[in-house]
Amino acid sequence: MAERLGEYERRLTELAHWVNGREEPKHLRIFTTTFHAAEYLRAMAHHLRKREFVADIYLELRDLERRVISAADRPIQKRPLGECGALLMDDATNVITRCAGVVEGHETATTGRCRECHREHDLTQRITDRFAQAWHHIAPLSVVVRALNDAGYPIKYERAKKWAQRGKLHPRCDLKSRQEGHSPADVLIVFQSIPLSKR
């Protein structure tokens, strides 16, 4: 959160200096705090409403603010999302290795960090990869569809049921529970094989 807040404050001050240089080139100011920069932008709001670039400034600051808020609102629970695998170079030996750390991310986050090298990873792609490899997880079709919906795949249960009835989806048997069901990987493969216009 501190990193995102610092980015927000830095960009706010940069934008205040940029607006000052553009709107008042003969009266350049120095903003010693983020508060002064924000106050200046607020005071200039009536001038900026007429400028074509004001929408870009607003959208950029809004996105930075949302990033700060999302960092503050993150749930405490983290989930592991596989090995990092980032390439690392040992300065002493010049040997390149892969990071064996585990990537973790909060449930609502779109990015996660490695516990070892602290590199940021795209969680959306990692979640997709985990679903695509989840052949061994067997559950009722309704549970699988709900999990895929939570991950961002707009699959309707009725449609998935038709795939099963038409033989596109074949049930599997969980050897431990002896219950039939479907795997997320099977459902995802059928979903991705359908053209976007017919989904």
Residue pairs with C-beta under 8 A, 6 or more apart in sequence:
1 68
1 71
1 72
4 64
4 67
4 68
4 71
5 68
5 71
7 64
7 67
8 61
8 64
8 65
8 67
8 68
9 34
11 60
11 61
11 64
12 34
12 37
12 38
12 41
12 61
12 64
13 31
13 34
13 37
15 37
15 41
15 57
15 60
15 61
16 29
16 31
16 36
16 37
16 38
16 40
16 41
17 29
17 31
17 37
19 40
19 41
19 44
19 48
19 57
20 27
20 28
20 29
20 40
21 28
23 44
23 47
23 48
29 40
31 37
31 40
41 48
41 57
48 54
48 57
70 108
70 109
73 108
74 106
74 108
74 109
75 106
75 107
75 108
77 106
77 107
78 104
78 105
78 106
79 104
79 105
79 106
79 107
80 102
80 103
80 104
81 102
81 103
81 104
81 105
81 112
81 121
81 123
81 126
81 127
81 130
82 102
82 103
82 126
82 129
82 130
83 99
83 100
83 101
83 102
83 103
84 98
84 99
84 100
84 101
84 102
84 103
84 114
84 116
84 117
84 119
84 121
85 98
85 99
86 98
86 99
86 114
86 117
86 119
87 96
87 97
87 98
87 99
88 96
88 97
88 98
88 99
88 117
89 95
89 96
90 96
90 97
99 114
99 116
99 117
99 119
100 116
101 114
101 115
101 116
101 117
102 114
102 115
102 116
103 112
103 113
103 114
103 115
103 121
103 123
103 126
104 112
104 113
104 114
104 115
105 111
105 112
105 113
105 121
105 123
106 112
109 123
110 122
110 123
110 124
111 120
111 121
111 122
111 123
112 120
112 121
112 123
112 126
113 119
113 120
113 121
114 121
124 152
127 151
128 151
128 188
131 147
131 148
131 151
131 184
131 185
131 188
132 185
132 188
132 189
133 185
134 183
134 184
134 185
135 183
135 185
135 186
136 183
137 183
137 184
138 172
138 173
138 174
138 177
138 179
138 180
138 181
138 182
138 183
139 147
139 181
139 182
139 183
139 184
140 181
140 182
141 157
141 160
141 161
141 164
141 169
141 181
141 182
141 187
142 157
143 181
144 160
144 181
144 182
144 183
144 184
144 187
145 155
145 156
145 157
145 160
145 187
147 184
148 155
148 184
148 187
148 188
148 191
149 155
153 188
153 191
154 199
155 187
155 191
160 169
160 187
160 190
163 169
163 187
163 190
164 170
164 171
164 182
168 190
169 182
169 186
169 187
169 190
170 186
171 180
171 181
171 182
172 180
172 181
172 182
172 183
172 186
173 179
173 180
174 180
174 181
191 199
